[in-house]
Amino acid sequence: MMRSIIHSVCVIFICLFVSCTNRDKTDFKSTKVDFSEITHINQSDGRIVKLETTDNSLIYDICNLNVHQDTFVVHSRNFLYTFTSTGNFIGSISQKGHATNEYLQISNVFFENGTVGLYDFSKNTILRFNLKGQLLSVQRCDIAEEDIKPFHIYPWNNGYIVLNSYGGESTDRKTLCFLNKELTSGKSIKGRSLSTGFSTYDDISINQKGNVLYWEMLCDTLFTIHNDLLTPLFAIDFGEHALPDDITRKNVYERIDYVNKAKERGKPFAGMARYYQRVDHMIYFSCVSPDNEILLCQYNEDKGTTRLFTIDFDNKQYTTAPFFLIKDHLVYWEIRDKDNLSLNPALFIFNLDYILSHTEHTKIKKST
């Protein structure tokens, strides 16, 4: 069941129109992920909040989440919902349409001071709402530079960090850009260029200190911005189950095809690191194990080491999904009911201190 879920997720990615980039050949540090040691978190160590399933609140998967006081704001593809902290459905924030307070396409969502920002690539506009869905402002992105065409926009310092959209083979459009607060001018960030028109809803993470992390689907390298340059931070070594070197040199579509056919080849795949988040000197991300389980990984920047975490659910009812959020020292991890996948996902919520203080590892058998 889990294997088919992972494969279907990969197929979904190929249908998304966004942006990916060429492979960087710079030498940099690498960290090994050891799937023979996993720390098990008991269900009793956290709590489960089920997001109410109604005809008006259907969630495909969680693309982004914010927790503000007693409200959960959930972005799921082209939908934006609010729920109470106990999971009861409140309502939608805006809807698809041509009106001023509506969108044609949710490219990405960001959160600032209790408000929700929605960037609509089709309208080239940022819409801002309060948590009740009331429109606060409309800001059009009016950039004259031909080498800047925002697809995702994230607040950063006194302006924005932008993931560019692909401009074709004849255009050397950089992957990321800076934009001013007025969205009228910008500057390309050197170090990496776009080469295809593929990406996902998750690609950039910015913590409270303004540190930027950038990643790409099925690319085991994490990037950061240093001295106005997009540079590799570290690579992840998933060992014998990682993408073979010859496959990593292929384009993203061929890499997806390789992963989707892993079951046919009978060779387990591990990787697909996503949703990177930096907290102090730790970087967290989710990944797929050789057993097709979604794990949470902690990378210690000081020691250069990694640790893996999974959840032991009572009666094995739930399975973990790729999305997670760390906020205010709590971890919100998306989970699905294996017996009824038509239900909305739930959130397994636990204290980050559990990970930081838990030093014992539970051995599991290595996949073969």
C-alpha positions in Angstrom: 0.0 0.0 0.0 2.7 2.5 1.0 4.7 1.7 -2.1 1.8 2.5 -4.4 1.2 5.7 -2.5 4.8 6.9 -3.1 4.6 6.0 -6.7 1.3 7.8 -7.2 2.8 10.9 -5.5 5.7 10.9 -8.0 3.3 10.7 -10.9 1.4 13.7 -9.6 4.7 15.7 -9.5 5.2 15.3 -13.2 1.9 17.0 -13.9 2.8 20.2 -12.1 3.9 23.2 -14.0 6.7 24.8 -12.2 10.5 25.1 -12.4 13.6 23.0 -11.9 17.3 23.6 -12.5 20.5 22.1 -13.9 22.8 19.9 -11.8 25.7 21.7 -10.0 29.1 20.0 -10.2 30.8 21.8 -7.3 32.5 19.6 -4.7 31.1 20.0 -1.2 30.5 18.1 1.9 28.2 15.0 2.0 26.3 13.4 4.9 25.5 9.7 5.0 21.9 8.5 5.9 22.0 5.1 7.7 18.7 3.3 7.4 19.8 0.6 9.8 19.2 2.9 12.7 15.9 4.6 13.3 14.5 6.2 16.4 10.9 5.2 17.0 8.4 7.7 18.4 5.4 6.2 20.1 1.9 7.5 19.4 1.6 8.3 23.1 4.5 10.7 22.8 2.2 13.1 20.7 -1.4 13.7 19.8 -3.4 13.2 16.6 -5.6 15.9 15.2 -7.9 14.7 12.4 -8.7 17.4 9.9 -12.5 17.2 9.3 -13.6 15.7 6.0 -16.5 17.5 4.3 -17.6 18.2 0.8 -16.1 21.7 1.1 -12.8 20.8 2.8 -11.3 17.9 0.7 -7.5 17.8 1.0 -5.4 16.0 -1.6 -2.2 16.4 0.4 -0.7 19.2 2.5 1.5 21.6 0.6 1.9 24.2 3.3 0.6 24.8 6.8 0.5 27.6 9.3 -0.5 27.5 12.9 -1.7 30.8 14.3 -3.2 30.8 17.8 -6.1 28.3 17.6 -6.3 28.1 13.8 -4.7 25.8 11.2 -4.3 27.2 7.7 -3.9 24.4 5.2 -2.8 24.8 1.6 -3.6 21.8 -0.6 -2.7 22.4 -4.2 -5.4 24.9 -5.5 -7.3 25.1 -2.2 -6.7 27.1 1.0 -8.7 26.1 4.1 -8.9 27.0 7.8 -9.5 24.5 10.6 -9.7 24.8 14.4 -6.8 23.5 16.4 -9.0 20.4 17.1 -9.5 19.8 13.4 -13.0 21.2 12.9 -13.4 22.8 9.4 -13.9 26.6 9.5 -14.0 27.6 5.9 -12.1 28.5 2.7 -9.8 31.5 2.2 -10.8 32.8 -1.2 -11.7 30.6 -4.1 -11.0 30.1 -7.8 -12.4 32.8 -10.1 -11.8 36.1 -11.9 -12.9 38.5 -9.1 -10.5 40.8 -7.4 -10.5 38.7 -4.2 -10.3 35.4 -6.1 -7.4 33.5 -7.8 -6.9 31.5 -11.0 -4.0 29.5 -9.7 -2.3 29.2 -6.2 1.4 29.1 -7.0 2.5 29.3 -3.4 1.3 30.5 0.0 3.1 32.3 2.7 2.2 33.6 6.2 3.0 36.9 7.8 1.9 38.3 11.2 -1.4 36.4 11.2 -2.2 37.0 7.6 -2.1 34.7 4.6 -0.4 35.7 1.3 -1.3 33.9 -1.9 0.7 34.3 -5.1 -1.3 33.8 -8.3 1.1 33.1 -11.2 -1.7 33.5 -13.7 -2.6 36.9 -12.5 1.0 37.8 -11.5 -0.5 39.1 -8.2 -0.1 38.7 -4.5 -3.5 38.5 -2.6 -3.4 39.0 1.2 -6.2 37.8 3.5 -6.9 37.6 7.2 -7.8 34.3 8.7 -11.5 34.9 8.1 -10.9 35.1 4.4 -11.4 38.9 4.1 -9.2 40.5 1.4 -6.6 42.9 2.9 -4.6 43.9 -0.2 -3.8 43.2 -3.8 -0.3 43.7 -5.1 0.7 43.2 -8.7 4.2 42.0 -9.6 5.3 44.5 -12.3 8.9 43.6 -13.2 10.5 45.0 -16.3 13.5 42.7 -16.3 13.0 39.9 -18.9 15.2 37.5 -16.8 12.9 37.7 -13.8 9.5 36.0 -14.1 8.3 34.9 -10.6 6.7 31.6 -10.1 7.0 31.4 -6.3 7.4 34.4 -4.0 8.5 34.4 -0.4 8.9 37.4 2.0 12.5 37.9 2.9 14.1 40.8 4.9 12.7 44.0 3.3 11.7 42.3 0.1 11.2 38.9 -1.4 13.0 35.8 -2.6 11.6 34.5 -5.9 11.8 31.1 -7.6 11.8 32.0 -11.3 9.8 30.3 -14.0 11.4 28.6 -16.9 12.1 30.9 -19.9 13.1 28.3 -22.5 16.4 26.9 -23.7 17.5 30.2 -25.3 17.2 32.1 -22.0 19.7 31.9 -19.2 17.2 32.6 -16.4 18.7 32.2 -12.9 16.9 29.9 -10.5 16.4 32.5 -7.7 16.1 36.3 -7.6 15.7 39.1 -5.1 12.7 41.4 -5.4 12.1 44.8 -3.8 9.1 45.3 -1.5 7.1 47.1 -4.2 7.6 44.1 -6.6 8.8 46.6 -9.3 12.5 45.6 -9.6 14.8 42.8 -8.8 18.2 41.2 -9.1 19.1 37.7 -10.2 21.0 35.4 -7.8 23.9 33.9 -9.5 25.1 30.3 -9.1 22.4 28.2 -10.7 20.2 28.5 -13.8 16.8 26.9 -14.8 17.0 24.2 -17.4 13.4 22.7 -17.4 9.9 23.6 -16.5 9.5 21.3 -13.5 9.3 21.7 -9.7 6.8 21.2 -6.8 5.0 23.3 -4.3 7.9 23.0 -1.8 11.3 24.4 -2.8 12.3 27.2 -0.5 12.4 27.5 3.3 13.2 30.7 5.2 13.6 30.6 9.0 13.1 33.5 11.4 16.8 34.5 11.1 16.3 34.9 7.3 18.4 31.8 6.4 17.3 30.5 3.0 17.3 26.8 2.0 16.5 25.7 -1.6 16.1 22.2 -3.0 14.8 20.4 -6.0 12.9 17.2 -6.6 15.1 14.1 -6.7 18.2 16.1 -6.3 20.1 15.0 -3.2 21.8 18.4 -2.7 20.6 21.2 -0.5 21.5 24.8 -1.5 21.6 28.1 0.4 22.3 31.7 -0.4 25.7 33.0 0.7 27.1 36.4 -0.4 24.2 36.8 -2.9 25.2 33.5 -4.5 23.2 30.3 -4.6 25.6 27.6 -3.5 25.5 24.0 -2.3 25.3 23.5 1.4 25.6 19.7 1.6 24.7 16.6 -0.3 22.8 13.6 1.1 24.2 10.1 0.6 21.4 7.6 0.6 23.8 4.7 0.1 23.1 1.7 -2.1 19.5 2.7 -2.6 20.1 6.2 -3.9 19.6 7.1 -7.5 22.5 5.6 -9.5 25.1 8.2 -10.8 24.1 7.8 -14.4 20.4 8.5 -13.5 21.3 11.6 -11.5 22.9 13.0 -14.6 19.6 12.7 -16.5 16.8 15.3 -16.5 14.2 15.3 -13.8 11.6 13.6 -15.9 13.9 10.6 -16.5 14.7 10.5 -12.8 11.0 10.4 -11.9 10.5 7.6 -14.4 13.3 5.6 -12.8 11.7 6.0 -9.3 8.2 5.0 -10.6 9.7 1.8 -12.1 11.7 0.8 -9.0 9.0 -1.7 -8.0 9.3 -3.4 -11.5 13.0 -3.7 -11.2 12.8 -5.1 -7.7 15.5 -2.7 -6.4 14.4 -0.5 -3.5 14.7 3.2 -3.8 15.6 5.7 -1.0 15.7 9.5 -1.2 13.3 12.2 -2.3 14.3 14.6 0.4 11.7 17.4 0.9 10.4 20.1 3.2 13.8 21.1 4.6 13.6 23.4 7.7 16.4 24.8 9.8 16.0 25.1 13.5 19.1 26.4 15.3 22.0 24.2 14.2 19.8 21.4 13.0 18.3 20.9 9.5 15.2 18.6 9.2 13.7 17.0 6.1 11.5 14.1 5.1 12.7 11.3 2.9 11.6 7.9 1.6 13.3 4.8 3.1 14.1 1.6 1.1 11.0 0.1 2.6 8.9 2.9 1.1 8.2 4.5 4.5 8.3 8.3 4.9 10.9 9.2 7.6 11.9 12.4 9.3 15.6 13.1 9.2 17.6 15.4 11.4 21.0 16.7 10.2 23.4 18.2 12.8 25.3 21.0 11.0 28.0 21.1 13.8 28.7 17.3 13.7 27.8 16.5 10.1 25.7 13.6 11.3 22.1 12.5 10.6 19.4 10.7 12.6 16.1 9.1 11.3 12.7 9.1 13.0 9.5 7.2 12.5 6.2 6.9 14.4 4.9 3.7 15.9 1.1 4.0 15.6 -1.3 1.9 17.7 -2.8 -0.8 15.5 -0.7 0.4 12.6 -3.7 2.6 11.5 -1.7 5.5 10.1 1.2 6.1 7.7 3.4 9.1 7.5 3.3 11.5 4.6 6.2 13.8 3.3 4.9 17.1 4.7 5.8 18.4 8.2 6.1 21.7 9.9 8.3 22.8 12.9 6.9 25.8 14.6 7.2 27.1 18.2 9.1 23.9 19.1 6.3 21.6 18.0 6.4 19.2 15.0 3.3 18.9 12.9 3.6 15.8 10.7 1.0 14.9 8.1 -0.3 11.3 8.4 -2.9 9.3 6.5 -5.4 6.7 7.6 -4.3 3.5 5.7 -7.7 2.0 5.9 -9.6 5.0 4.4 -7.4 7.2 2.2 -10.5 9.2 1.1 -10.4 10.9 4.5 -8.6 14.1 4.9 -5.1 13.8 6.4 -4.5 14.2 10.1 -1.6 15.8 12.0 0.6 14.0 14.5 1.9 16.7 16.8 4.7 16.3 19.2 7.4 18.3 21.0 10.7 18.9 19.2 12.4 18.3 22.5 11.6 14.6 22.1 13.9 14.5 19.1 16.6 16.7 20.7 16.8 14.7 23.9 16.1 11.1 22.6 19.5 9.5 22.1 18.6 5.8 22.0 18.2 4.2 18.6 16.0 1.2 17.8 17.7 -1.1 15.4 15.8 -2.3 12.3 16.7 -4.8 9.7 18.4 -3.2 6.6 16.5 -3.5 3.4 18.0 -5.8 0.8 
